[in-house]
Amino acid sequence: MTDGRALAREFLEQQRLLGGDPVIFSQTGSPEPSPQADGRTGGQADGNTPPRSASPAVRPSAPPTELPPPGISYDPPGGDLFSNDPVPQAVSLEAIAQLVASCTKCRLCEARRHTVPGEGAPEARLVAVGEGPGRVEDETGRPFVGPAGELLTKILGAIDLPRERVFICNVVKCRPPENRLPQFDEIAACVPYLFRQIEIVKPKVILAMGGTAAQTLLNTKQSLGSLRNLVHRFRGIPLIVTYHPAALLRNPNWKKPTWDDVRIARRLIG
């Protein structure tokens, strides 16, 4: 197989993982539309619609030649190392997790089953930040292990970043009731843990998934749509804003924009 065909296969597999239409290669190696459930080839909606030519459902697109323009740069002050606050004095992710486990700074501690501090490589090149734990996360103490987590794992794999090589966490470390959005005072109580985790990991790139994560890390009230397609910075670290995986499950049309976002993040990692 030529290098070009190998690259095409790899790209199409990535697109399949992100929800694109499947593509079948013929014996000659050229892609053909996959059959529909009723036996018709893709694109032949009815007898009055002419069939499409045997071309791939998703064509490989060239990577962006230029990075998006700069966006917001937010540099929050660090914690006071000489105060009684133990968070800025924590020297490891394990130490942060222990502090989170005993935290009672906001009302979210009242109904939690487990705290969800985050998990992944201590020296990860990418930190992925979501909103808050859901039901499965609250039951297990692990971030992104439900359906949205499975999709996140596929997205990371599509840019050649296995989940175990990424540090994954949330803005708040306890589940909000009924999966509602975290409230301002809850975020304010919990965000020092997140900021210290980023300080410890020292990633090359931060991926802010969803409006809550983006607005918290950039100290802004701008919408997610207005924050996408820009290279922001959090304490000098490039930050890319994209959709939360749970939103992709509700609206598959956002998978393509998310693919564009994570490719930018991967390019920044190098």
Long-range contacts (C-beta under 8 A, 24 or more apart in sequence): 1-29, 5-29, 7-60, 8-56, 8-60, 11-58, 11-60, 12-56, 12-58, 12-60, 14-158, 14-159, 14-259, 15-58, 15-259, 17-154, 17-155, 17-157, 17-158, 18-154, 18-155, 18-158, 18-255, 18-256, 18-258, 18-259, 19-248, 19-252, 19-255, 20-57, 20-58, 20-255, 21-57, 21-58, 22-57, 23-56, 23-57, 23-58, 26-54, 30-54, 31-55, 31-56, 31-57, 33-57, 63-263, 63-267, 64-263, 64-264, 64-267, 67-231, 67-264, 67-267, 67-268, 68-229, 68-230, 68-231, 68-264, 69-230, 69-231, 70-230, 70-231, 70-232, 70-233, 71-218, 71-227, 71-230, 71-231, 71-232, 71-233, 72-218, 72-219, 72-220, 72-222, 72-227, 72-230, 72-232, 72-233, 73-232, 73-233, 73-236, 74-217, 74-218, 74-219, 74-220, 74-232, 74-233, 74-234, 74-235, 75-234, 75-235, 75-236, 76-195, 76-219, 76-235, 78-195, 78-199, 79-192, 79-195, 79-196, 85-192, 87-192, 87-193, 87-196, 88-192, 88-196, 90-196, 90-200, 91-200, 92-122, 92-200, 93-117, 93-118, 93-122, 93-167, 93-197, 93-200, 93-201, 96-193, 96-196, 96-197, 96-200, 99-193, 100-173, 100-193, 103-173, 103-174, 103-189, 103-190, 103-193, 105-189, 105-190, 106-174, 106-185, 106-186, 106-189, 106-190, 107-186, 108-172, 108-174, 108-175, 108-176, 108-182, 108-186, 108-190, 109-174, 111-175, 111-177, 112-138, 112-174, 112-175, 113-138, 113-139, 114-138, 114-139, 114-140, 114-141, 115-141, 115-173, 115-174, 116-141, 116-142, 116-143, 116-170, 116-173, 116-174, 116-175, 117-169, 117-173, 117-193, 117-197, 118-143, 118-167, 118-168, 118-169, 118-170, 118-173, 118-197, 119-143, 119-167, 119-168, 119-169, 120-163, 120-164, 120-165, 120-166, 120-167, 120-168, 120-169, 121-164, 121-165, 121-166, 121-167, 121-201, 122-167, 122-200, 122-201, 123-201, 123-202, 124-165, 124-166, 124-167, 124-201, 124-203, 125-161, 125-165, 125-166, 125-203, 125-204, 125-205, 125-269, 126-156, 126-161, 126-165, 126-166, 126-167, 126-203, 126-204, 126-205, 126-206, 126-207, 126-265, 126-269, 127-166, 127-167, 127-168, 127-169, 127-197, 127-198, 127-201, 127-203, 127-205, 127-206, 127-207, 128-152, 128-156, 128-166, 128-167, 128-168, 128-169, 128-206, 128-207, 128-209, 129-169, 129-170, 129-171, 129-194, 129-206, 129-207, 129-208, 129-209, 129-213, 129-217, 130-168, 130-169, 130-170, 130-171, 130-209, 130-210, 130-213, 130-244, 130-245, 131-170, 131-171, 131-172, 131-181, 131-182, 131-209, 131-210, 131-212, 131-213, 131-244, 132-170, 132-171, 132-172, 132-173, 132-174, 132-175, 132-176, 132-179, 132-182, 132-212, 133-170, 133-172, 133-173, 133-174, 133-175, 134-175, 134-179, 134-246, 135-175, 135-179, 137-175, 138-174, 138-175, 143-168, 143-169, 143-170, 144-168, 144-245, 147-246, 147-249, 148-244, 148-245, 148-246, 148-248, 148-249, 149-245, 151-245, 151-248, 151-249, 152-209, 152-245, 155-245, 155-258, 155-259, 155-262, 156-262, 158-259, 158-262, 159-262, 159-263, 159-265, 159-266, 160-266, 161-266, 161-269, 167-197, 167-201, 167-203, 169-194, 169-197, 170-194, 170-213, 171-212, 171-213, 171-216, 181-212, 182-212, 187-212, 187-216, 191-216, 198-234, 198-235, 198-237, 199-235, 203-237, 204-237, 204-238, 204-268, 204-269, 204-270, 205-237, 205-238, 205-239, 205-240, 205-265, 205-268, 205-269, 206-234, 206-237, 206-238, 206-239, 206-240, 207-239, 207-240, 207-242, 207-261, 207-262, 207-265, 208-239, 208-240, 208-241, 208-242, 209-242, 209-243, 209-244, 209-245, 210-243, 210-244, 210-246, 210-247, 213-244, 214-241, 228-257, 228-261, 231-264, 231-268, 238-268, 240-264, 240-265, 240-268
